[in-house]
Each structure stands twice: as C-alpha cells, then as structure tokens.
C-alpha cells in the first residue's frame, strides 16, 4: 500500500514513532492531493466568478484542508502528555 510513500513513512516512523509517523505520511499525501487539486483549479474556473476555481474544486480543497487540520490536531494530541496519565 502506498509504495511511493514508503521511504517517507519509514523516515517519519523512525523520527516520530509509528502512529505519529503514519499521520505525518497521511499529511504528506493530503498536501500532495491539495497541490494537484489546486493545479486543476487553475483550469476549472467558475462561470460566475472567473477569479475562483469551480465549486467542486473549492469543495474538494476545503475537505482536504479540513482533513489536514484533523491530522495535525491528532499529532499534537499525541505529542502532549495525557493529563490522566
């Protein structure tokens, strides 16, 4: 699974541990997807607002950004010592 991210995943898991390393890899994948969708948005413009990407591209961009935010929150929560421990 995800052969082209194997090297990055191994590096992140070594640096941060298995769970945070996998989340960091997921963050890389989401960032790459965000870049690709952003490039697509350059060509798929809204008819009403030509300065903006089409609505579907904007929705995809927002979903990816939201997902990245969740991954970052999870990584921060794992880095913070538990108050119950």
PEHU-V274379 format. One record per run of one state. SS is the DSSP state (a for helix, b for strand, c for the rest). FROM is the first residue (numbers start at 1). LEN is the number of residues. If there is no record, write none. Layout:
# PEHU-V274379
ss=SS from=FROM len=LEN
ss=SS from=FROM len=LEN
This chain:
# PEHU-V274379
ss=c from=1 len=2
ss=a from=3 len=14
ss=c from=17 len=1
ss=a from=18 len=26
ss=c from=44 len=1
ss=b from=45 len=1
ss=c from=46 len=7
ss=b from=53 len=1
ss=c from=54 len=1
ss=a from=55 len=25
ss=c from=80 len=6
